[in-house]
Amino acid sequence: MAKKSKIAKSKKLLKKRSTYLKSGERKKNRVSTRGVNRCKITGRPRGYMRFFGLSRLTFRELASKGELPGVVKSSK
C-alpha cells in the first residue's frame, strides 16, 4: 500500500492542476507540478492503466477472477 501522505499529495496536485487549467490564464515560463496517477485500489503509482484506473498487478488479478466486464484472456 502507498503511504497516505503520498496519496493525499497526488490528489491535491491533480486538483490544483485542474483548477489551473480551467482558469485559462497561462503565465510565461511557468512549470506546473505533475500529478501522479495512482491505482484506485492499492495506490501503486507504477504500471498504471489509465483506461481502467488500476495498476497492472490489480488489473491482472481482477481479470483472472472475471470481475472486469469485457476483459478476456487472449489464449485459452
N, C-alpha and C positions, 0 to 999 in steps of 0.2 A: 504494500500500500504506500502511496505517496504521502509525504508529510502534509498535514492540514494547512500549514502556513504556505507551502508551495501552491497548493490548490487555490487557496484564497487569493494569493498574489496573482495567479494567472487569470482568475475570474475578474479581479479588479482591473488588470491591464486590458483585458478584452472589452470590458465595459467602457473604460477610458478611451480606448481606440475607436469604438463605435460612436461615442458622442463627438469625438474629434472629427470623424469622417462626416457625420450628419451636419455639423455646424457649417461646413463648406469653406471655412477660412483656412488658407494654407500660408504658412509663414515660410519665408525663404530660409534655406539651409536648416530646416527642422528635421531632426531624426526622431521618428516615432518608435516607441518601445514595442517590440513584437510580442504579442500574446502567444501563449503556448497552448496548443490543442492537447487535451488530455482525454483518456478513456473515461467514459461515463461511469463505469463500474469500479475499476481498480485505480484510476487516477494516473496510469502509466503514460508518460509523455512520448515514449519512443514506440515506433511501429504503429502509428495511429492511422486508422482508415476513416477518412473524412465522411464517406457516404453512410457508414453505419455509426460513427461516433464511438468506435471501440478500438482497443489495441488488437494487434494480430493474435495474441495469445487468447484473449477473451473471445474474439471472433471465432477462432478455431474450435474452442470449447463449446460455444453455443451452437455452432453449425453442426458439429458432430452429434449433439443431443437432439437436433432438429427443431430448435427454438427460434431460428431465424427464418421467417417465411420467404420462400422463393430461392433459398440457397441450397444447392445440391452438390454432391461430390462429382467431379468430372469423370472419375473412373469408378467402376463398380467393384 
